[in-house]
Amino acid sequence: MQSQDVAQRPAPPATAGPVVDVEQAEAALVEHYPRLVRLAYLVLPPGLGRSRRVVTAHALTQRALPRNRTPAPMIPAQSTGRHGDPGYTLVRLQVLRTALEAGLPLKRKAWPKRSQLPPVLPQVWGLKLFPRSGGADELALDQRLSTLSGPARAAYALRGLERLTDDDVRKVLNDAGVADAEGALLEAGGIPAQYGLLDSPEFDPCSLQARPTDLMRRRQHLKAALAAGAALLVCGALLGLPGEGWGPEGAAAPPYARNPSAQAALDPAKLTRVPPTAWRGSARTDFSVWPARGDLTGDTALLRRALAVWARPGETVQVSATPGTPSGGPAGPPQLLYAGTVDAARVVILYDGLRIARYAEPKDGTQGAALDFARVDGAGRAEAGAVVLGRADGNVRYLTAPWVAKAGERDLLKPGSGAMDLALTDGVTAPLASPVLRSGPCTSWNVLQVTDGSRTRLLTDLGELVPARLTAGRPGSPGEASGAEALRVWQPFACSLGTVRSAGVRSVNAWAFNEQPLPDASGSAAWVCTRADTWRGGGARVLAQFHTPGGRYGAVAAKAENVAACGARDPHVLAGVLWKSEAGGWYLLAAGSRETASIRATGGVDGSAQGSLLTVPAEQGARAELKGTLEDGRSVGGLS
């Protein structure tokens, strides 16, 4: 999300139109409520997830009413039934403005805007609500829209959903506070003009499916809440006892705590430094055997600042941590992995057995220092191949493991182009293009290729300290993604890696679980399941994707989180998609893993088939529930 494209304070309407009273605005909102909610849903950042986007879209639309009489902007509402309606123009602008604000990053020194907070209402406890999945074309469009910035998604929606001209789109974006409306239009122009698909149920947050939330997690949260309540009662009773009570700072230790363990953790002289050749004879090959490298390993003042900031980061320090990673100070002296100059910054990399911590400060001072954490417990040789040293000018530099003999840069979208060698200087790579720093459409996905003896691995930057390992093959026994066949599997689905940015991902596996002949002699389509597993264990994200002949990208047919499907514990998957042939016929296509004995579709499409593939004629927009039976008699449900 390019938050810099949205002004921090929404600009007032460029040209004031007729004054709209609250009743007129309410009438327009009620009459056109489904379209306004759909517009908000399309503009909201995809990173919120489908369920959160649905609830937020309804909340923003319901809060779009003005408090009093308000001038409407002089921008026509060109869609049928809304032309010349200033009330609709006014509430549409407010919906668009707050949806764009919802994508802005939170700031440490500023109160969040109301639109950036989770909505209080509407709420549905115990259920996840999300639109029904569309056909392959709709799913492909949804994936392409997820690569755009918020202003570009707004431009695309205003063009397609509201049928506005580019001049009117530019005026709406300017009134909504977009700093670069022309750039948003150009970025939106990189997506095919499939405007008719925006009216499909895929993008309709008023026609929803319901599923339960994580039942086990709800039970755990209830137990934790009860335990916290009991602890609060005990603490309150203790505070009521006579005596002096706690001091002004409570139970907190003063700055640079006086206990010996904390003092040792802040002493640069006590940092663990591993000999350069320790990894060769060690029974473990992970971060614990990395030597200290860099041109500033002897800079005691820099190391002291890094340790002090880790223990007690100041208000001006930008602190970030991957999900599930504690950000507290080290329990004892950590291990030094790197201290050196990287581009325009001084960087220190530390390891405490559980986390990698990266401290960075400008070369000309300490203002603007940053502290980042990543969880790496349980890392082995494959996962401890590299850490990010820094990102600048669209590029990323890595510090590689001491056992890495060769590094290269490879584009996953061009599997036959080979890898370009990267220079290694004391384990530091030359800069390579980072896919997470790219703006605009996904036309490439560059990854780091590292070679250790006879083993070659691929690692991808997902916006975190530790790159994610890419694999391919059947869950439970996948191989490295660097082989020719694995690269061909990954090619159409590389851009889907953008959906798991900053999620604490440890590895992503792509598994081509089936291949399906298409009706009307249209060739064969590939079914691939990608599963992103995290360092914290939970939170895995699964995508079932569908790729037709001649298509550059795969389409997401189904997605799920916190499920065992497509993983080592449950190497089975079932998914379906509505597909339109070149002859104009619509079909429900479904596929399961090879061990699937039969598939049945019910609901809007009725049909069944023996084996792991199902092809049934269907109507456009039809909805179906899938259920499969494995060869051992167990049932498997379709991913939704």
C-alpha positions in Angstrom: 0.0 0.0 0.0 1.5 3.3 -1.1 0.2 5.5 1.8 2.2 8.5 0.5 -0.3 8.8 -2.4 -3.0 9.9 0.0 -2.9 13.3 1.7 -2.8 13.3 5.4 -5.7 15.7 5.6 -8.5 15.3 3.0 -8.8 18.3 0.8 -12.1 20.2 0.6 -14.1 19.8 -2.5 -12.6 21.8 -5.3 -15.9 23.3 -6.4 -18.9 23.5 -4.1 -22.3 22.5 -5.6 -25.8 22.5 -4.2 -26.2 22.4 -0.4 -27.4 19.0 0.7 -29.3 18.6 3.9 -29.1 15.5 6.1 -32.4 14.1 5.0 -31.5 14.3 1.3 -28.1 12.6 2.0 -29.8 9.8 4.0 -32.3 9.2 1.2 -29.4 8.8 -1.3 -27.5 6.5 1.1 -30.4 4.2 1.8 -31.4 4.0 -1.9 -27.9 3.3 -3.2 -26.5 1.6 -0.1 -25.4 -1.7 -1.8 -23.4 0.2 -4.5 -21.7 2.5 -1.9 -20.8 -0.6 0.2 -19.4 -2.3 -2.9 -17.3 0.8 -3.7 -15.9 0.9 -0.1 -15.1 -2.8 -0.3 -13.2 -2.4 -3.5 -11.1 0.5 -2.2 -10.3 -0.9 1.3 -6.8 -2.5 1.5 -6.8 -6.3 0.8 -4.6 -6.9 3.7 -7.6 -6.5 6.1 -8.9 -9.9 4.9 -12.3 -10.4 3.3 -14.3 -10.6 6.6 -12.8 -7.5 8.0 -13.3 -5.6 4.7 -17.0 -6.5 4.7 -17.6 -5.2 8.2 -15.5 -2.1 7.6 -17.2 -1.3 4.3 -20.6 -1.4 6.0 -19.3 0.7 8.9 -17.8 3.4 6.7 -20.9 3.6 4.5 -23.2 3.9 7.5 -21.0 6.7 8.9 -21.0 8.7 5.6 -24.0 10.9 6.6 -23.1 14.6 7.1 -23.8 16.1 10.5 -25.6 19.1 9.0 -26.3 20.9 5.7 -23.2 20.4 3.4 -22.2 21.7 -0.1 -21.9 18.8 -2.5 -18.9 18.7 -4.9 -19.7 19.6 -8.5 -19.0 16.1 -9.9 -21.7 14.2 -11.8 -22.9 10.9 -10.7 -23.1 9.3 -14.1 -24.4 5.9 -13.3 -28.1 5.3 -14.2 -30.5 6.5 -11.6 -27.9 8.7 -9.8 -27.2 11.4 -12.5 -27.6 14.8 -11.0 -28.2 13.6 -7.4 -26.0 15.8 -5.2 -26.9 13.8 -2.1 -25.4 10.6 -3.7 -22.3 12.6 -4.9 -21.7 13.8 -1.3 -22.0 10.5 0.5 -20.0 8.7 -2.3 -17.1 11.2 -1.7 -17.3 10.6 2.1 -17.3 6.8 1.6 -14.3 7.0 -0.8 -12.4 9.4 1.5 -12.7 7.2 4.6 -11.9 4.0 2.7 -8.7 5.6 1.5 -7.9 6.8 5.1 -8.4 3.2 6.4 -5.4 2.1 4.3 -3.0 4.7 5.8 -0.4 3.4 8.3 -0.8 4.2 11.9 1.7 6.8 13.3 3.4 6.6 16.7 2.9 10.3 17.5 -0.6 10.8 16.1 -4.0 9.6 17.1 -5.5 7.2 14.6 -8.3 8.3 12.4 -11.7 6.7 13.2 -11.6 4.9 9.8 -8.3 3.3 10.7 -9.7 1.6 13.8 -11.7 -1.7 13.7 -15.4 -0.7 13.5 -17.5 -0.9 16.6 -20.6 -1.5 14.6 -21.7 -3.6 12.8 -20.4 -6.7 14.7 -21.4 -10.3 14.3 -19.9 -12.3 17.2 -18.7 -15.8 16.5 -19.1 -15.6 12.7 -16.8 -14.6 9.7 -18.7 -13.0 6.9 -17.3 -12.7 3.4 -18.7 -12.5 -0.2 -19.2 -15.6 -2.2 -16.3 -16.5 -4.5 -16.8 -15.7 -8.2 -15.5 -17.4 -11.3 -12.0 -17.6 -12.6 -12.2 -14.1 -14.2 -13.5 -12.5 -11.1 -10.8 -14.1 -8.9 -8.1 -13.1 -11.3 -9.3 -9.5 -11.2 -9.4 -9.6 -7.4 -5.8 -10.7 -7.4 -4.8 -8.0 -9.8 -6.6 -5.3 -7.8 -4.7 -6.5 -4.6 -1.4 -5.4 -6.3 -2.7 -1.8 -6.7 -2.4 1.1 -4.3 -5.5 2.4 -2.6 -5.9 5.4 -4.9 -5.4 3.2 -7.9 -8.1 0.8 -6.7 -10.4 3.8 -6.2 -9.7 5.1 -9.7 -10.5 1.6 -11.2 -13.7 1.4 -9.2 -14.9 4.9 -10.2 -14.2 4.1 -13.8 -15.9 0.7 -13.8 -18.5 0.9 -11.1 -19.5 4.5 -11.4 -18.8 4.9 -15.1 -17.0 8.2 -14.6 -14.7 9.8 -17.2 -11.1 10.2 -16.3 -11.6 13.9 -15.8 -14.3 13.2 -13.3 -12.3 10.4 -11.6 -9.4 12.9 -11.2 -11.8 15.4 -9.6 -13.2 12.8 -7.2 -9.8 11.7 -6.1 -8.5 15.2 -5.6 -11.6 16.0 -3.4 -10.9 12.7 -1.5 -7.4 13.9 -0.6 -5.3 11.9 -3.1 -2.0 13.7 -3.6 -1.3 12.1 -7.1 -4.6 11.5 -8.8 -2.9 11.3 -12.2 -0.5 8.6 -11.0 -3.5 6.6 -9.6 -5.2 6.7 -13.0 -2.0 5.6 -14.7 -1.5 2.7 -12.2 -5.2 1.6 -12.6 -4.7 1.6 -16.4 -2.3 -1.3 -16.0 -5.2 -3.6 -15.0 -7.4 -4.9 -17.9 -10.7 -3.0 -18.1 -13.0 -5.8 -17.0 -15.5 -3.4 -15.5 -18.5 -5.7 -15.9 -17.0 -8.0 -13.4 -17.2 -5.4 -10.6 -21.0 -6.1 -10.5 -20.4 -9.8 -9.7 -21.1 -11.3 -6.3 -17.3 -11.6 -5.8 -17.3 -7.9 -4.9 -20.7 -7.7 -3.2 -20.4 -7.3 0.6 -24.2 -7.3 0.9 -24.5 -11.0 -0.3 -22.5 -13.0 2.1 -21.4 -16.4 3.3 -21.0 -17.1 7.0 -18.5 -19.4 8.7 -17.6 -19.8 12.4 -14.5 -18.2 13.7 -11.7 -20.3 15.2 -13.6 -22.3 17.9 -10.5 -23.5 19.8 -9.0 -19.9 19.9 -12.3 -18.5 21.2 -12.3 -21.1 24.0 -8.7 -20.2 24.8 -9.4 -16.5 24.8 -12.3 -17.0 27.2 -10.1 -18.9 29.6 -7.4 -16.2 29.4 -10.0 -13.5 30.1 -11.3 -15.3 33.1 -7.7 -15.8 34.4 -6.9 -12.1 33.8 -10.1 -11.0 35.7 -9.1 -13.2 38.7 -5.6 -11.7 38.7 -7.0 -8.2 38.6 -9.2 -8.9 41.6 -6.2 -10.2 43.6 -4.1 -7.2 42.7 -6.9 -4.8 43.7 -7.1 -6.5 47.1 -3.3 -6.2 47.6 -3.4 -2.5 46.7 -6.1 -2.0 49.4 -3.9 -3.3 52.2 -2.3 -0.8 54.6 1.3 0.3 54.2 3.3 2.3 51.8 2.5 0.2 48.8 4.5 0.3 45.5 6.8 3.2 44.7 6.1 5.8 42.0 7.4 3.5 39.2 5.6 0.4 40.5 7.4 -2.8 40.0 9.4 -1.6 37.0 13.2 -1.5 37.1 14.8 1.9 36.7 16.6 2.7 33.4 19.5 0.4 32.6 18.4 -2.0 35.4 20.8 -2.7 38.2 20.4 -6.5 38.3 23.5 -8.4 37.1 21.7 -10.2 34.2 20.3 -7.0 32.7 23.6 -5.2 33.1 25.4 -8.0 31.3 22.9 -7.9 28.5 23.8 -4.2 27.9 27.6 -4.7 28.0 29.2 -4.8 24.5 32.2 -6.6 26.0 30.0 -9.5 26.9 28.5 -10.1 23.5 28.9 -13.6 22.2 31.2 -13.8 19.2 31.5 -17.1 17.3 34.7 -18.0 15.6 34.5 -17.9 11.7 35.0 -21.6 11.3 32.8 -22.8 14.2 30.0 -23.9 11.8 32.2 -26.5 10.1 32.5 -28.7 13.1 29.2 -27.9 14.8 26.4 -30.4 15.2 24.0 -27.5 14.6 24.0 -25.3 11.5 21.7 -22.4 12.3 22.1 -18.8 13.5 23.9 -19.9 16.6 27.1 -20.6 14.6 27.2 -17.5 12.5 30.4 -15.5 13.0 30.4 -11.7 13.7 31.0 -9.9 10.5 31.1 -6.3 9.3 33.5 -3.3 9.4 32.1 -2.0 12.7 32.3 -5.0 15.0 34.9 -3.1 17.1 32.7 0.0 17.4 31.9 -0.3 21.1 29.8 2.9 21.2 27.6 1.7 18.3 27.1 -1.7 20.0 26.3 -0.1 23.3 23.6 2.1 21.6 22.1 -0.9 19.8 21.9 -2.9 23.1 20.5 0.0 25.0 17.8 0.7 22.4 16.9 -3.0 22.4 16.4 -2.9 26.2 14.6 0.5 26.3 13.6 1.9 22.9 13.0 5.7 23.1 9.9 7.4 21.7 11.6 8.3 18.4 12.7 4.8 17.7 10.6 3.0 15.0 10.0 -0.5 16.4 8.5 -3.4 14.4 8.1 -7.1 15.0 6.7 -9.9 13.0 3.5 -11.5 14.3 4.1 -13.6 17.4 7.5 -12.1 18.1 8.1 -10.6 21.6 9.9 -7.2 21.5 11.3 -7.1 25.0 15.0 -6.8 25.9 17.4 -9.8 25.9 17.5 -12.0 28.9 21.3 -12.1 28.7 24.2 -11.2 26.4 23.0 -11.8 22.8 25.2 -13.0 20.0 26.6 -10.5 17.5 26.1 -11.5 13.9 26.9 -8.2 12.1 27.9 -4.6 12.7 28.7 -2.5 9.7 27.8 0.2 7.2 25.0 -0.7 4.8 24.3 2.0 2.2 23.5 5.2 4.2 23.1 3.5 7.6 25.0 1.8 10.4 23.4 -1.6 11.1 23.8 -4.1 13.9 22.3 -7.6 13.8 21.9 -9.5 17.1 20.6 -13.0 17.9 19.3 -14.2 21.4 18.4 -17.8 20.5 14.8 -16.9 19.8 14.9 -13.7 17.8 16.9 -11.8 15.3 17.1 -8.1 16.2 18.2 -5.5 13.7 19.3 -2.0 14.9 19.8 0.7 12.2 20.8 4.3 12.5 21.8 7.0 10.0 25.5 7.4 9.4 25.3 11.1 10.4 23.5 10.6 13.8 21.0 8.6 15.7 17.8 10.5 14.8 15.4 8.1 13.0 16.9 4.9 14.4 14.9 1.7 13.8 14.6 -1.6 15.7 13.1 -4.6 14.0 12.5 -8.1 15.4 11.9 -11.5 13.7 11.2 -14.8 15.4 13.5 -17.6 14.3 13.3 -20.3 16.9 13.7 -23.8 15.4 15.5 -22.5 12.3 17.6 -25.1 10.6 20.2 -24.9 7.9 17.5 -24.2 5.2 15.8 -21.3 7.1 19.0 -19.8 8.5 20.4 -19.0 5.0 20.1 -15.2 5.1 18.8 -12.1 6.9 18.0 -8.7 5.5 20.6 -6.0 6.2 18.7 -3.1 4.6 16.3 -1.9 1.9 16.9 1.2 -0.3 16.0 2.5 -3.7 13.8 -0.5 -4.4 16.6 -3.0 -3.6 17.4 -5.3 -0.7 20.8 -6.5 0.7 21.2 -9.7 2.6 23.8 -11.1 5.0 24.2 -14.8 4.1 25.1 -17.7 6.2 28.8 -18.6 6.4 28.1 -21.9 4.5 26.7 -20.1 1.5 29.3 -20.3 -1.3 27.4 -18.6 -4.1 24.4 -16.2 -4.4 22.3 -15.1 -7.4 19.1 -13.3 -8.3 16.3 -15.0 -10.2 12.9 -13.9 -11.5 10.2 -16.4 -10.7 8.1 -15.2 -13.6 10.9 -16.1 -16.0 11.9 -19.7 -15.0 13.9 -20.3 -18.2 16.0 -17.1 -17.9 18.5 -18.5 -15.3 20.0 -16.8 -12.3 22.2 -13.7 -12.3 25.2 -14.0 -10.1 25.4 -11.6 -7.1 28.7 -10.5 -5.6 29.3 -11.7 -2.0 31.6 -9.5 0.2 32.1 -11.0 3.6 28.7 -12.6 3.3 27.0 -9.4 2.2 25.2 -9.6 -1.2 25.1 -6.9 -3.8 21.7 -5.2 -3.9 18.9 -7.0 -5.7 15.4 -5.9 -6.6 12.9 -6.4 -3.8 9.4 -7.5 -4.9 7.8 -5.9 -1.8 9.2 -2.5 -2.7 7.7 -2.6 -6.2 4.9 -0.3 -7.1 2.4 -0.9 -9.9 1.4 -4.2 -11.5 3.3 -7.4 -10.7 5.5 -8.0 -13.8 8.4 -9.7 -12.0 9.2 -11.4 -8.7 12.9 -11.5 -7.9 14.2 -13.9 -5.3 17.6 -14.7 -3.7 19.2 -18.0 -4.8 21.8 -19.4 -2.5 24.0 -22.3 -3.1 25.5 -24.5 -0.3 27.7 -27.2 -1.8 25.3 -29.3 -4.0 22.1 -27.8 -2.5 20.5 -24.6 -4.1 17.6 -22.8 -2.3 15.3 -19.9 -3.1 14.5 -17.3 -0.6 12.0 -14.4 -1.1 11.7 -11.0 0.6 8.3 -10.6 2.2 9.0 -7.4 4.0 10.5 -9.0 7.1 14.0 -9.5 8.6 14.2 -13.2 7.5 13.3 -14.1 4.0 10.9 -17.0 3.5 12.1 -20.2 2.0 10.3 -21.4 -1.2 9.7 -25.1 -1.8 7.6 -27.2 -4.2 6.1 -30.6 -4.1 3.8 -32.8 -2.0 3.3 -31.6 1.6 5.4 -33.5 4.0 8.2 -34.1 1.6 8.6 -31.0 -0.6 11.8 -30.2 -2.5 13.6 -26.9 -3.1 12.0 -24.6 -5.5 15.2 -24.1 -7.5 14.7 -27.1 -9.9 13.4 -26.7 -13.4 10.0 -28.4 -12.8 9.5 -26.5 -9.5 10.2 -23.2 -11.2 7.6 -24.0 -13.9 5.1 -24.7 -11.1 5.8 -21.4 -9.3 5.8 -19.2 -12.5 2.0 -18.4 -12.7 1.6 -18.1 -8.9 4.7 -16.0 -7.9 2.7 -12.8 -7.6 0.3 -14.4 -5.1 3.3 -14.2 -2.6 2.3 -10.6 -2.1 -0.8 -11.8 -0.1 1.4 -13.1 2.7 3.6 -10.0 3.2 4.6 -9.1 6.8 2.8 -12.2 8.2 5.7 -13.9 9.9 6.1 -16.5 7.1 8.7 -19.1 7.5 8.2 -21.0 4.2 5.8 -21.2 1.3 5.2 -24.5 -0.6 3.6 -24.8 -4.0 2.0 -28.2 -4.8 0.5 -29.0 -8.2 -2.1 -31.3 -6.8 -4.0 -32.0 -10.0 -4.5 -31.3 -13.7 -8.0 -31.0 -15.3 -9.0 -31.3 -19.0 -11.2 -28.3 -19.9 -14.5 -28.6 -21.7 -14.9 -27.6 -25.4 -11.4 -28.9 -26.2 -9.8 -25.9 -24.4 -6.7 -27.7 -23.2 -5.9 -28.6 -19.6 -5.8 -26.4 -16.5 -3.4 -26.8 -13.6 -4.6 -26.9 -9.9 -1.9 -25.7 -7.5 -2.1 -25.2 -3.7 0.2 -22.7 -2.1 0.6 -22.9 1.7 2.5 -20.3 3.7 3.6 -21.6 7.2 4.6 -19.2 9.9 7.4 -19.1 12.5 4.7 -19.1 15.3 3.1 -22.3 14.0 -0.5 -21.0 13.7 -1.8 -18.6 11.1 -0.9 -20.6 8.0 -2.5 -19.3 4.8 -3.7 -21.6 2.1 -4.6 -20.6 -1.5 -6.0 -23.1 -4.0 -5.2 -21.6 -7.4 -6.3 -22.3 -10.9 -4.3 -21.7 -14.1 -5.6 -22.1 -17.6 -3.5 -22.5 -20.8 -2.1 -19.3 -22.1 -2.8 -17.3 -18.9 0.1 -15.5 -17.4 -1.2 -15.6 -13.9 -3.1 -18.1 -11.9 -6.5 -17.2 -10.3 -7.3 -17.8 -6.6 -10.2 -20.3 -6.5 -10.3 -20.6 -2.7 -8.5 -19.4 0.4 -8.3 -20.4 4.0 -6.4 -19.6 7.2 -5.5 -21.8 10.2 -6.4 -25.0 8.4 -4.4 -28.2 8.1 -5.3 -28.7 4.4 -2.5 -28.7 1.9 0.0 -29.3 4.7 2.1 -32.1 6.2 -0.6 -33.0 8.7 -3.3 -33.2 6.1 -2.0 -33.4 2.6 -5.4 -33.2 0.9 -7.3 -30.3 -0.7 -10.5 -29.8 -2.6 -11.5 -26.6 -4.5 -13.8 -25.5 -7.3 -14.2 -22.6 -9.6 -16.8 -21.3 -12.2 -15.2 -21.2 -15.6 -16.4 -19.8 -18.9 -15.2 -21.5 -22.1 -14.3 -19.7 -25.3 -17.6 -21.1 -26.7 -19.5 -19.2 -24.1 -20.6 -22.1 -21.8 -20.3 -21.9 -18.0 -19.0 -24.9 -16.0 -18.3 -25.7 -12.4 -14.8 -27.2 -12.3 -13.6 -28.9 -9.2 -10.5 -30.9 -8.3 -9.1 -32.7 -5.3 -5.8 -34.3 -4.5 -5.0 -37.6 -6.3 -6.3 -39.7 -3.4 -9.8 -38.3 -3.8 -12.2 -41.1 -4.7 -15.3 -39.0 -5.5 -16.6 -35.4 -5.5 -20.2 -34.1 -5.2 -21.5 -30.6 -5.7 -24.8 -29.4 -4.2 -26.6 -26.1 -3.9 -26.7 -24.0 -7.0 -25.0 -26.7 -9.0 -25.9 -30.4 -8.7 -23.5 -33.1 -9.9 -21.1 -35.8 -8.9 -18.2 -37.7 -10.3 -15.9 -40.6 -9.4 -12.3 -39.8 -9.0 -10.5 -36.5 -8.2 -12.1 -34.3 -10.9 -15.6 -32.9 -11.5 -16.9 -31.0 -14.5 -20.6 -29.9 -14.4 -22.4 -27.4 -16.7 -23.5 -24.4 -14.6 -25.1 -21.0 -14.8 -23.2 -17.8 -14.5 -23.1 -16.7 -10.8 -24.2 -20.1 -9.5 -23.0 -21.2 -6.0 -22.2 -24.7 -5.0 -21.0 -26.6 -1.9 -18.3 -29.2 -2.5 -17.7 -32.4 -0.6 -15.2 -35.1 -1.4 -14.5 -38.7 -0.2 -11.0 -39.9 0.0 -9.9 -43.4 -1.0 -9.7 -44.4 2.7 -13.3 -43.3 3.3 -12.7 -40.0 5.0 -14.5 -36.9 4.0 -12.9 -33.7 2.8 -14.7 -30.3 2.4 -14.0 -27.7 -0.2 -11.9 -24.7 0.6 -14.2 -21.6 0.6 
